[in-house]
């Protein structure tokens, strides 16, 4: 379950970047491509464990799934 390592890395990165900033984070949005291999439900489950005991303990995780878009140079159109 690599979603736990992804969630942990998000928390660690945010804590490092915000270490000198007071306050708290209310929510985090993550874009997940459908070909990324990340299972959104597993990431949401892992988020609860990763944020526990951190400044992000009360932060919600919003996951936006991004579709694949293929561009056809012959006709100039995009297709999902």
C-alpha contacts under 8 A as a table, 3 or more apart, distances in Angstrom:
res1	aa1	res2	aa2	distance
1	X	4	X	6.24
1	X	5	X	7.89
1	X	42	X	7.81
2	X	5	X	5.27
2	X	6	X	6.36
2	X	38	X	7.85
3	X	6	X	4.94
3	X	7	X	6.08
3	X	38	X	6.52
3	X	39	X	7.35
3	X	42	X	6.22
3	X	43	X	4.90
3	X	46	X	6.30
4	X	7	X	5.10
4	X	8	X	6.02
4	X	43	X	6.70
4	X	46	X	4.84
4	X	47	X	7.16
4	X	50	X	7.08
5	X	8	X	5.00
5	X	9	X	6.02
6	X	9	X	5.12
6	X	10	X	6.24
6	X	43	X	7.70
7	X	10	X	5.13
7	X	11	X	6.34
7	X	43	X	6.62
7	X	46	X	6.17
7	X	47	X	5.31
7	X	50	X	5.94
8	X	11	X	5.19
8	X	12	X	6.13
8	X	47	X	7.50
8	X	50	X	4.99
8	X	51	X	7.46
9	X	12	X	5.04
9	X	13	X	5.92
10	X	13	X	5.22
10	X	14	X	6.15
11	X	14	X	5.26
11	X	15	X	6.09
11	X	50	X	6.79
11	X	51	X	6.30
11	X	56	X	7.12
12	X	15	X	5.16
12	X	16	X	6.13
13	X	16	X	5.19
13	X	17	X	6.12
14	X	17	X	5.11
14	X	18	X	5.95
15	X	18	X	5.21
15	X	19	X	5.64
15	X	54	X	7.99
15	X	55	X	7.12
16	X	19	X	5.20
17	X	20	X	7.78
18	X	21	X	5.09
18	X	22	X	7.86
19	X	22	X	7.88
24	X	55	X	6.15
24	X	56	X	6.92
25	X	28	X	7.61
25	X	55	X	7.19
25	X	56	X	5.92
25	X	58	X	7.71
25	X	59	X	5.83
26	X	56	X	7.50
26	X	58	X	6.62
26	X	59	X	4.44
26	X	60	X	6.43
27	X	59	X	4.63
27	X	60	X	4.56
27	X	61	X	5.78
27	X	62	X	7.13
28	X	59	X	6.85
28	X	60	X	6.27
28	X	61	X	4.98
28	X	62	X	6.02
29	X	61	X	5.94
29	X	62	X	4.59
29	X	63	X	5.83
29	X	64	X	7.24
30	X	61	X	7.43
30	X	62	X	6.26
30	X	63	X	5.01
30	X	64	X	6.18
31	X	63	X	5.93
31	X	64	X	4.77
31	X	65	X	5.89
31	X	66	X	6.49
32	X	36	X	6.68
32	X	38	X	6.97
32	X	40	X	7.54
32	X	63	X	6.83
32	X	64	X	6.07
32	X	65	X	4.89
32	X	66	X	5.78
33	X	36	X	5.15
33	X	38	X	7.91
33	X	65	X	5.72
33	X	66	X	4.50
33	X	67	X	6.14
33	X	68	X	7.17
34	X	37	X	7.08
34	X	38	X	7.71
34	X	65	X	6.55
34	X	66	X	6.08
34	X	67	X	5.78
34	X	68	X	6.74
35	X	38	X	7.92
35	X	68	X	7.44
38	X	42	X	7.84
38	X	43	X	7.21
39	X	42	X	5.31
39	X	43	X	6.20
40	X	43	X	5.03
40	X	44	X	6.19
40	X	63	X	6.85
40	X	65	X	7.96
41	X	44	X	5.10
41	X	45	X	6.23
42	X	45	X	5.03
42	X	46	X	6.08
43	X	46	X	5.01
43	X	47	X	6.00
44	X	47	X	5.06
44	X	48	X	6.92
44	X	61	X	6.81
44	X	63	X	7.95
45	X	48	X	5.70
45	X	49	X	7.31
46	X	49	X	5.36
46	X	50	X	6.17
47	X	50	X	5.06
47	X	51	X	6.02
47	X	61	X	7.19
48	X	51	X	5.70
48	X	52	X	6.43
48	X	57	X	7.98
49	X	52	X	5.51
51	X	54	X	5.56
51	X	55	X	7.62
51	X	56	X	5.41
51	X	57	X	4.88
51	X	58	X	7.96
51	X	59	X	7.90
52	X	56	X	7.46
52	X	57	X	5.01
53	X	56	X	7.88
53	X	57	X	5.91
54	X	57	X	5.25
55	X	58	X	7.65
56	X	59	X	4.97
67	X	80	X	6.63
68	X	80	X	5.61
69	X	78	X	6.26
69	X	79	X	5.46
69	X	80	X	4.52
70	X	78	X	5.53
70	X	79	X	5.20
70	X	80	X	6.23
71	X	76	X	6.88
71	X	77	X	5.86
71	X	78	X	4.38
71	X	79	X	6.39
72	X	75	X	5.81
72	X	76	X	5.39
72	X	77	X	5.50
72	X	78	X	6.22
72	X	79	X	7.86
73	X	76	X	4.87
73	X	77	X	7.28
